[in-house]
Amino acid sequence: MELSRHTAVMGKISRRWKKQPGPTGSGSRVVAVVVAMALLSVAPVSASAMSFHETAGRAYAVALFSKIPIPSGATRLSVPMKPLHPVTGSPGYSNVIDVTRYYRVPTSIDVNGFAEKHFPKSDWQGTGSTFDGGYHTSASVYALFLCTDRHAAYCGVTYSAEALNKSQQELRIDIALVWEPLHVVLLPTTGVVTLTGYDKISLMNSSSGPVKVELNANQVKKLSNAIAALRSSPGGMCMEDSTLFRISVAPTIGGKAFWSASADECPGQLIVKTHGRQVALNARSCPFEGLIGTFFPSHSASGTKVGLKVCESSG
């Protein structure tokens, strides 16, 4: 694996919540906008470098407040009027930078509906609720377009609202960010590149019915460019998994592979391995998965093709 490292840089894990009606008047509602983008570094980073990355990441998170939608009539608060803790939006990853701002907005604004209106419906993941600490409802959506910088390994926005009185509510907005060094992974363009898909994939059993395709020079170039553009994956907790496809590079036909990569269904990683090193990339990019699907002949690798339909348009 060739790696190009730059000093300045869930998988997608579906959260499926069921919407429940809530009481009117007091209470709180939380809307989470989740972006799953992450990077697995293959080399240790010094404490001073980590401090630099955190500073850069925090500055980027602060700047994102100029890009996210904020309800009209919102008044910025220097300190919160009530303690307000989001019930969704925590990514569960290490080194999360969280920047929080508070606002006072009219209760006539439905924060849940506001978020649904201002973010793509295709990325909306569902809603949920809890009575823990008072009634809260939450809604989550993946919106990778918010963080265009590839240093952003994870990027999420959470809207939280709680009534202050009949006419005013407190709004808390959290921007959570994981900021990492950037590694560009390059697929070798010399040798025999083989792509393996499967007729059947299963979360319970191993993928079966392998379909192997030897890529030509033009296809290898396209695949190499697509892999180099991938963001990294934070991984994730999956009880079950299946292999979507594999890529191998060997010096000759039938030779031993010196470069390999394997994409899984959950959490949607492309694990690249070579010379005892590995890096985890986000394989759920729609352009990338769309390209992979074109390499297989019609009516073959049907299991892989179905699995490739689950992708992130902004990945």
Buried (B, 14 or more C-beta within 10 A) or exposed (E): BEBEEEEEBBBBBBBEBEEEEBEEEBBBBBBBBBBBBBBBBBEEEEEEEBEBBBEBBBEBBBEBEEEBBBBEEBEEBEEBEEEBEBBBBBBEBEBBBBBBBBBBBEBEBBBBEBBBEBBBEEBBBBBBBBEEEEBBBBBBBBBBBBBEBBBBBBBBBBBBBBBBEEEBBBBBBBBBBBBBBBBBBBBBEEBBBBBBBBBBBBEEEEBEBBBEBEBEEEBBEBBBEBBBBBBBBBBBEBEEBBBBBBBBBBEEEEEEBBBBBBBBBBBBBBBBBBEEEBBBBBBBBBBBBEBBBEBBEEEBBBBBBEBBEBBBBBB
